[in-house]
Amino acid sequence: MTEDPINKQIKQSLDAQADSIDRQTQVKLNELRHAAIKHPQTNQFNRFQWSLVGIAATTVMVISLMLILPKQQTDHIDDSFMFEDLELLANEADTDFYQDIDFLSWLDENQWLESDI
């Protein structure tokens, strides 16, 4: 596999700098590297703590939406529309019409309405 000329030049430059480090510094760096590998640094937040952070953030968002959205929704509701459906359902005189709506639509399609009879 051929390397990119820029990558090859960077690698050579870094290798040259690493070779120019004195022996005592190289030994100290190797000791620190092995210590880091032997004892990896533990993460301060475990999964339980992250889940608590997520639950807290979600709770704050839900509460803020509950406080903001109901005010916006109730501003646009007209009280007259709220009871129109109730009035239609309570009107017993029109129930026969709704029960026979299929028959009436068939009569309309076949032009057999009372005006034609």
N, C-alpha and C positions, 0 to 999 in steps of 0.2 A: 504494500500500500504506500503510495507516494504522499509525502507530507507537503502541505502548503509552504511556499518559501518563507512567508512571514512567520508561520508557526515554528518552522525549523530555526529561524534566526532568533526568535524569542527563547526557544528551548536552549539553544547554545549560550545565549547571554545569561540566562538564569543558572545554567550548569556552571558557567565560568565564575559567577558570583558565589555560588555555593562552594566551589572548590577553593575560593580565596579566603573563606572563613577559617580562622585559626583552629587548631585541634581542640583546645579547651572549650571553646564555644560550641563546636560540633558535639562534643561529649555531653555538654549540658543540655543542648537541644534534644539529643537522642534520649536522655534520661527523662526530660519533660514529656516527650512524645510517648514513651512507653508508659509513664505514669498516667497520662491522659487516656491511653487505650485501656490500661488495666482498671482504672476507676473512672468510668464515664460520668460526667456531670449529670445529676438527676434533674429532671424537669421540675420546676417549683410548683407548677399547676398540674394536678393529676386530672383524670377524666371526671371525677366527681365534682371537683371545683369548677371545671369548665361547664359542666351541665348546670350547676347553680347559677353561673354567670348568664348562660343562655336562658334559663327560666326567668331570671330577674329582668333581662332585657325584653323578653316576650311579654311579661306581665306589665311592664311600663308602657309598651306599645299598645297593648289591648286597652289598658285603662285610659290612655290618652285618646285613643280612637273612640272609646265609649263616651268620653266627655265632649268630644268635638262633633262627631257625626249626628247624634240625636238632635242637637240644636239645629243643624242644617236641614235635616229631613222634616222636622215639624214646622218649619217656616213656610214650606210650600204646600201644605195640606189644606184643602178647602173643605170646611165642615159639611157643605151641602152634598158633596160627592160621597161622603161616608155613609149616608143613609139612603141613597138612591136604590142600591141593590136590596136593602132591607125592605123598602117600600114595594119593590117589584115582587119579592118573595112573599110578602104578607098579603098582597092583593089576590084574593081567592077567585075573583071573577075571571081572571085571565088564565087560570090553570087549564081550562078546557082547550084554550087556544094552543098552549104549549104542548099539550098531550097530542093534539091532532096536527101538529106542524108538518109531519111527514106527508100526511094525507093531503093537506092543503098545498104543499109544494108540488105533489104529483098532479093535483088538479090544475095548478098554474102552468106546469109544463105541458099538459095536454089540453090546455085552454078550455076546461070544463067548469069554469067559475060560474057563479050565479048570474052574472050579467049575460052570459051566453045561453043560458037555459031558457 
